């Protein structure tokens, strides 16, 4: 094999392997997998926030030509396990939120199914509901899994003695993932065996969640998902749409059922980021050195199934301060079930924290970057462990030089061009660096190539390409000799593509398999030579506080008369360990920053508390950034490897790009106008004279 040795593939900007197939329409997404004679599903959904179904009349729908059946709680297959309130659908007549599945129509065409759904008469009995989020609600309580509060020193005494105190509340609204590809499933039962072609961030985790509820062994459920059109966390766990399709298909054995969730239904069914309220109290000396740090955070959730948005997570380790008080509480409401959205906890938590730090810098008359430098901890304040590779200050200083921060006049409203006020802001970024154990890779030598199989996922993030590069270097062969196979439970187990852990976890398995393969089969393996390798725990996670860091810089212009706000330019500098593929990495960082722009300036689920309904439930009214909103985004990263991150030296990059981005823009808006916005998104009306 010596003649096949090549220069390192890792670190090169290899073009996406799956790119040509995608632009030619040859890469099948979930809905596009060919199946014979499928039925099409359209759901029946609740129009009340709480209550029960009292009657269903499906006669008109069943009389329609092309309708195969109408499924409701009265005749749906029974589940073997109903502990998961989100997935245990159609098991009784209870209604827990607006938009909940009450049934489904199966028909020969999507159009017929949708028309028939309109003909089904569902009578409901409404019960009093509560869908209004407020942090002083009497039902605010500890999360079901228990409180993980922090209480060190005497915060109240330290605040009373502090020379400077910032005492403010910050909030983030409901935010919705909105991947370009909707949540989609094709389901077919063959006897007691089920196949799902679906859009998921983890085929094996999805199987482990669904099989017990369906009363089958995991080996009886095959899930196939080679290409995923975005997820941002919403496809990290199965939602009710996947279960609905599986239940419906069980009633028509041997025939496939196809269901693509409509954009409108995604706002209720496929998860979203809950609202948060964050009360910060920071006490400091006159020079900005923090002495007391308190945060009481509350997030909304659902009575159907709890999911707390843990906004205190970044505050646990970002800055030094001897006296600390951190609490996370949750408010269950009659709302749809929230779930993961890119950087859950960190993304909203850094909004409040980094705006509060900007307010502290202003109160102390200290440059915002210098304030963060003065409060840099030597050890992790949360665990007392040393950091794996904390280079936040390096990111801030390199970013300041690249952005031209030194030319900034710190006074608000100091710079204008005609009727436009111009300001700049900064915020830190952070995200945990973790590796999940349990992924297994299989390597097989066949026809001169190396088949590398692992049930990983590619959400458009570049897994097909980057994991091929990792395998090539691990086996010391050209990347063209690697035949990667992912996205199928027929392949060895892989952990979820979530929490910025995917590539680190899967790569560890591939590297372990490659090392074993070479040890067992040498440089000239026989045809059919095969071995597997498994990723274990990273022992460094017990000795170090594992995190990545970064810094965001933003410049905005705000029209003084109309309040129109424009993002002129933005810069992100990140410390994320070794970069496997600069091309796909840049795309990940830019994507995160772009979502941060949406978080800052556009995105808000407008909930009508009278009905528990998100009224702007489509992309016409729920705004996300488009090309016209993004003038100049720049990304840089520190050239480094992290020896504590495992054999690859790389840390996850999928989420850190969004963390802190919104706060940098909000801080820039304050610098431009002198008006402090503490509730996202930053609407231009906040800057108009009152």
N, C-alpha and C positions, 0 to 999 in steps of 0.2 A: 504493500500500500504506500510505500515511500514516494512513489511517483505521483501520488494523488494529494500530497501535502500542499497546502496553500497558506497564504498569509491570513492573519486573523480576520474572520468575518465580523466579529463583534466590534462595534465602533465605526462601522462603515454605513453609509446612508443607502443601503440596498433598497431598490424600488420594490413596492409591495408585490408580493407573489400573486396575490389574488386580484390585483388591480385590473389587468386586461379582461379577466372574466367578468368583473363587475361592470366595467364600462360597456361591455358587449352584451350584457344581460344574461350571461351564462352561469353566474353564481346564484344558485337557488336559495332564496330566503324561504322562511317557513311556509308561507301561503302558496309558494310556487312549486313545491314538490309535486311531481305528477302522481295522481291517484285516479283509479278508474271509477267513474259514475258516482261522484261524491254528492252528499247532501250538504246544503248550506244552512247555517244557523244564524238566527237573529234573536237577541234576548228580549225578554219581558222584564221591565225594570220598575221599581217602586217610584211613585211620585209623591210619597210622604216620607217624613223623616223617622217616624216611629209609629208602631201600631201592629196590625195584623191583617192578613188576607181573610175575607169572610166568604167570598164567592168568586168563581172563575167560570166564564162562559166562553168556550172555544169553538162553538158550533159554526159560526160564520167563517172562522179561519179554516177549520177542517173541511168546509165545503168548497174552498177555493181550489181550483185545479193546480196540481203540482205540490200541494202541501202533504208531507208524509206523516207528521205527527206534531202535537203540541205537548210539551213536557212541562209539568208543574210539580209543586211539592206533593200533590196528591198521588202522583204515579212515578216519581223519580226513583231510581235505584237507591237503596239504603246504603249509607256509608258505614264502614266497620269502626271508624273512629271519628268522633265529632268534637274533639277538644279544641281544634283550631277554628275559632269562630268565623274567620274570614273565608276559609275553604269549605266549611260544613254547610253548603248551600242546598236549598230545596229539600230540607229535612223536616221542616214544620212551617207553620203559617206566620211566624213572627217576622217583623220588619224592624231593622235596626238603623237604617240610614236611607236617605234619598239616593236613588240609583241602584239599590240592591237588586240582585237578580231574583226574580220571582218565577222565572220559567224561561222557555225557549221554544221557538218555532223551527222545525226542520222542513226544508222544501228543496225542490229541484234546482232552483236558481236563487241567487242572493236577493234579487228584486222581489220574487214571490215571497220569500221568507219575511222580508221587511214589510211588505204589504199585509201579509197575514197577521203579523204581530200587531198591526194597528187595529185589526178586527177582533182581537181577543179582549173581552170585557172583564176587567179585574175590579172587584169591589173590595175596598179596604175600610178598616175602622181605625181612624187616627187616634193616637194617644198623645198626651202632652210631651213635648220634646224640648231639648235645650241644645242649641247649636252656637251659642254666642261665647266666644273666648274672652276671658278677662282674668288677669292674674290674681285678683282678690276674690275669685269665685269660692264659695264655701266648700265645693267639692274638690278643690285642689288637694292632692295627696302625694305620698311617696309612690314611686313606680312599683309595679307588682313584684319585680325582681329584687326589691329592697333599695334603700337609699345608699348611695356611695358618697356621703358628704365628707367634707374636709373641715376640720376644726383644729387649728394650731395656734398657740399663744392666746392673747387677749385682744381680739379685733376691736371691740367697742372702746376699750381704754386707749388703744393705739390711734384710733380715729379721732377720739376726743383730744389727743395730744398732738395730732398732726398739724403742721403749719399750712398745708394745702390739702383740701379735700374735694374730690370730684364725686358727686352724689347724683346720679342720673339713671333714667330708665331708657332702654333701647328695645326695639321690636323688629321682628321680621315676620312677613305674612305667609299664608299658604303659598307654596310654590310647586309647580307641576313639571315632571321630568320631560315629557313630550319628545321622546326619541322619534326620529323620522319614520322608522318602520313601526307601525302599531303592533301591539301584542297580538300574536297570531298563532293559531294551533290547528293542525289537522290530526284527528284521532280516528283510529280504527281498531276494533276488537276482533281478534281471531280466536274464538273459544274464550279461554281465560287469559290470553295474552294480549297486551295492549301496546300499540305503537303510537307515539306522539311525535309528529314533526312540529316543532314549536320554536318560538323565539325566546331563548333563555340565556342567562349568564353562567349557568352551570347545569349540565345535563345530569350529572350524578347527584348533586344536592337536590335537584328537582325530583328525581326518582325516589330518593330517600324520604322526601316529604309526602309525595302523592301515593306511593304504593301501599303503605299501611292503612291509609284512609280508604282506599279502594278495596282493601281486603285481599290483596295479592302479594306474592313475594316480589322483592325488587327485581329478581331475574326475569319475571314475567312482564316487566315494563321496559320497553326500549324507547329512549328519547334521542332524537336526531336533530342537530342544530349546528350545521357547519358554518353558517353565515348569519350574523345578527346585525340589524341596522340600527345600532345604538340602543342604549338601555339606561345609562346614568344611574344605575341602582334599581330602577323599577323592574328589571327582569332578573334581579338577583335572587328572588324567592318566587315560588309559584303564587299566582293570584287566582281569584275566583273564576276568571275567564278560562283558564286551563282546566280547572275542575269541571266547569259547566260543559265544555266540549267533550271531556272524557265521559261524563255521565250520559250526555245525549247520545254519544256513539254506542254506549252499552245497550241502548234500547233498539239499535239497528245493527245487530252483529254482522260482521263481514263487510259492512259498508262504511266508507270513510265519511266523516263530518268535518267540514271546514268552517272556521270562524276567525274573522279579523275584527278586533274590537274597534269600533268607530272612534274617531278623535274625541267626540263629545263624551262617550262612555268612559274613555280612559281617565277622565278627570275624577270619576267616582270609583272605578274598579281596580286600577292598576297601581295604586299607591301615589303618594305625593309627600312633600316636605311639610310637616306641621308648623303652625305658627308658634313663635316664641316671644316671651317677654323676659328681659334681662335687667335686673336692678344691680348696678355696679356702685360700690362705694370704695374709693381708693384714697388712702391717706399717704402723704409724702412730706419729706422735708422740703424746704424752699428750693433746694437744688434739684428736685425731682426724684430723689431716691425714695422708693416706695417702702413704707413701713407697715401699712395695713392694706389688705386686699380682701374685699367681700363681694360675692356675687350670689344672688338668689335668682335662679332661672326657673321658668315655668314653660311647658310646651303643651299645646293641645294634643288630644288623642281621640280614640274612638272607644265607645263602650262595647262595640263588637269584638275588637281585638286591640290590645294596647301596644303602642309603639311610641316611646318617649324620644324626642329630639334633644339629645344630651348636650345642651349648649355650654355646659361648664367644662367640657373636655379640654379645650385648649388652655383655659385659664389655670388648669391644674399644674402646668409645667412651663408656661411661657416666660414669666418674669419672677424675679426674686421678691421676697417680702416675708418677714419673719412671722407676722400675724396674719392668719388666713382663715376665711370662712367661705365655704362654697356649698351650695345646696341645689339639687335638681328635683323639681316636682313636676307633676303631670296633671292635666285636667281632662278626664274622660267626658266626651260629649256625644250627642247623637249625630255623628258624622261618619263619612266613609273612612275606611281603614288607611292610615298613613303607613309609609314604609321608607326604605332607603332612597335617598336622593343624593347625588354626588357630594361626598364629604359630609355625611350626616353627623351633626353635632359640631364639627369643626367649622363648616361654612357659616352657619348663623352665629356660632359662638364667637368667631373672630370679628364679626360685624360690631357687636357691642364692645368687645375688648379693645379693638384697635381704634374705634372712635373715641372711647374713653381715654385711651393713651394720648390721642391727639389733643383732647381737652385738657389733660393734665400737663402736657407740654406747653400749651398756650398759657395755662394758669401760672406755671412756673417760669415762663419766659425762656424756655429751653428748646433748642431745636429738636423736632420730633425724632430724628435719628439718634441724636446724642442722648435723649431720654431713654431710648431702648438700650443703648450701650451701657448706660449707668445702672440699668436694672437687669443686666445679664447674669443669670445664676451660674454658679460654679458646678453645682450638682442639681439633679432633677428635684425641684421642690416637692414633687408628689411622692417619689419613691426613695429619694436620697441616693440614688444610683448615679454613677458618672454617665455622661451622654456618650453615645456611640460616635457621633461626629457632628457636633453642634457648630455650624458655621453661619449662623444668622447674621452676625456682625459683618462677616465677609460679604454676604449677599447685599446687606444694606449699603456698605461702603462702595462696592463695585457698582451697584445700581445708581448710587448718588453721582458717581463720576460719569457714568454713561448718560444719565438723564440730564445732567447739568444742574443738579440740586444746589450747588454752591452759589449759583447766580440768583437764587430765589430770594425775594424780599419777604420776610416772614409775616409782614403785616397783612391782614385781610383787606381786600378791595384795593390793593396797592397797584395792581396792573390792569389796564384796560386798553382795548383797541376799538375806538368808536363807542358804540353802545354795548360792546361785549366785555364783560368782566372775566378775567382769566386767573385761574388758580391751579395750584398743584398740591398733591397730597401723597402720603406714603403710608404703607401698612405692612406688617409682617405676615408671613405665611408659615404654616406648619401642618404636618400630617404624620401619624404614626408610621413607622417602618416595621412591617411584620411579615412573617412567612408562616403559612399554614401547613402543618404536617399532613401526610396521608396521600399526596399525589403519587401516582405510579406511572412510569414510562416504560414502554416496551420497544426494543430495538431489534429489528430483524434484517438480515442481509439477504437481498433477493435481486437477481438479475443485475448485479453490479451496483445497486443502489442500497441505501439504508432506510428502511421503513421505520419511522419514529411515530409511535402511536400513543396518544394520551387524550383523555376526554376533556381537553381544555376548550375555551371559548374565545372567539374573535368577534368583538362588538363593533368592529371598524377601527380598533385600537392598534392593529398591526401584529397580532399574535402569529398569524400564518408566517409572516416574514421574520420577526424577531426570534421566535422559537426555532425556526430553521437555522438562523445564524448561530444560536447557542448550541444546537445539536452538531452543526458542522465543526465548530471549534472544539467541542468536547470529544468528537470522534477524529479530529484532525483530518478532515476531508473538505473538498470544495462544497459550498452550499448547494450546487446543482445536483449533487449526489444524494441529497436528503429528500425523502418523500414523506412529508409530514401528514399525519392523519389526526384530526381533532373533531370535537363536537358530536360525539356519539357514545352512548353508554355501552356499546359493544367494545369500546376501547377501554384501557385501564382507567381506574378512578382518577379524577382530578377535582380539586377544590374549586370553589366559586371564583369567577372573575369579579371580585369585589373587595373593597377596603384597600385598594392598591396593593393587593397581595398576589395577584394572579401570576405574573411573570416570574417573580421571585420563587414562588412555590413550585410552579411547573418546571422551571429551569433547574431547580435543585434535583428534581426527579430525573430529568433528562441527563444531567451531568452524572448522577449516581449510576444510571443505567449504562451510560457510555463507558464509565470507568470499569464497571463490571464486565461489559462486553469485551473491551480490549484485554482485560485480564484473563478472561475465559477463552477468547477466540483469537487473540493476537491481531497482527496487522494484515493477515491474509485469511479472513474468515471464510468458512465453507458456505456454500449455497444453503440457505435456510437457517444459518446460525442465528440464535435468538436468545435474548435475556431481558430481564426487567430490573428496574431500580426504583426505590421509593425515597421520597423526601421525608426526612424526620424533623424533629424539633430543631430550632436554631438555639444552641446552648447560650449564645451571646445575649439572648433576650432575658436571661436570668441575671446577667451581670451588668447590663447596660440599659439605660433608658433609650429606646430606639425611636428616632424621629428624623424626618426630613424638614428642611427649613427653606424659606425664600423671602423675597421682598418685592412688593408691588409699588410702582410709581405711576401716577396718573396726572394728566393735565386736562382741565375742562374749560370750556367757554360758556358763559351764561348770559343770554340777552337780557339786559337790564329792564326793558319795558315789558317783554312778553314772558320772561322766565324760561324760555327755551334753553335747554342744556345740551351741549355737544361734547362728546369725548374726543379731544384733539389727538392725544397720543397716550400710549400706555406701555410700560416696560415691566417685565418680570425677570428676576434673577433667582435661580434656584440651586440648592445643594441637594442632590438626589442620588449620590453615588455614581457608579459607572453607567454610562449611557450606552445601551445596546445598539440602537439604530438612531442616529441623529435626525433622520428624516421623519420617522414615525414619532419620535419623542417630541420634536418641535410641534407636531400636530396635536399631540396630547396636551402639552402646556398651553398652546393657543386656544384649544377647545375649552379648557378649564377657565382660562381668563375671559373668554367670550361669554361663558355662562355667568361669570362674575359680573360682567357688564349688564347682562339681563337682570341679575339679582339686584344690582344697584339702581338701574334706571327704568326697568320695564315690568318685571314679573310680579304679579299679585293675583292670587285667586280671590275673586270678589264673591264672598259668601253671603247669601241672603239668609239671615238667621231665622226668618219666618218659615222657611221651607227646608233649611239645611242643604241648599242647592248652590253649587258654584255656577254663577250665571254667565260668566265669560268663559264658557267651556269649549272654546275652539281657538284656532290660531288667527282668526279674524279679530278677536277681542282680547285674548290672552297674548300679550306681545312678547316676542323673543327678539334678540338682536338679529338684524339682517345686514347685508353688506354696507348699506348706507350709514349704519350706526358705527361701523368699525373703520376708522380712518387709518390708524397706525398702531399696530401691536408688534412689540419686539420681545423676543425671548432669548435669554442667555442662561447658561448653567456653568457651574464651577467644574473645572476639569479635575476629577477625583475618582477614587475607588474607596469603598467602605469595607474594610476587612472584617467588620463585625456582621455584615449583612449576608454572609455566606460565601460559597465558592465563586459566585459571579461578581460579588462586590457591588451589586446594583440594588437600589431601592425603588419602590413603586412610584409612578409619576401620574397616575390617572386622576388624582383628586387635588393635589396640592395647588394646581393652577387656579382653582376657583377660590381657595381659602385666602381671605384677606383682600381679594380683588375689589369687592364691593365697598369695603371700608376705605380703601385708598381713594376711590372715586368720591365717596361722601366727604372725606376730608378735603379733597381738592375743591369740592363745591363750597365748603365753608371758607376755605382760603380765598376763593374768588369773591364771595358775597358778604362774608361775615355772619351768615345765617347758618346755624347748626341744625342739621336734619338728623334726628335720632331714630326715625321710623322709616324703614324701607318699604317700597322703592322711593328714590329721590325724585319726586315730581316737581316740575318747574314752578307750579303754583306756590311752593314754599318760599320762593324768592321774590314774589311780588309784594309791593307795598300794601300794608293793611291799614 
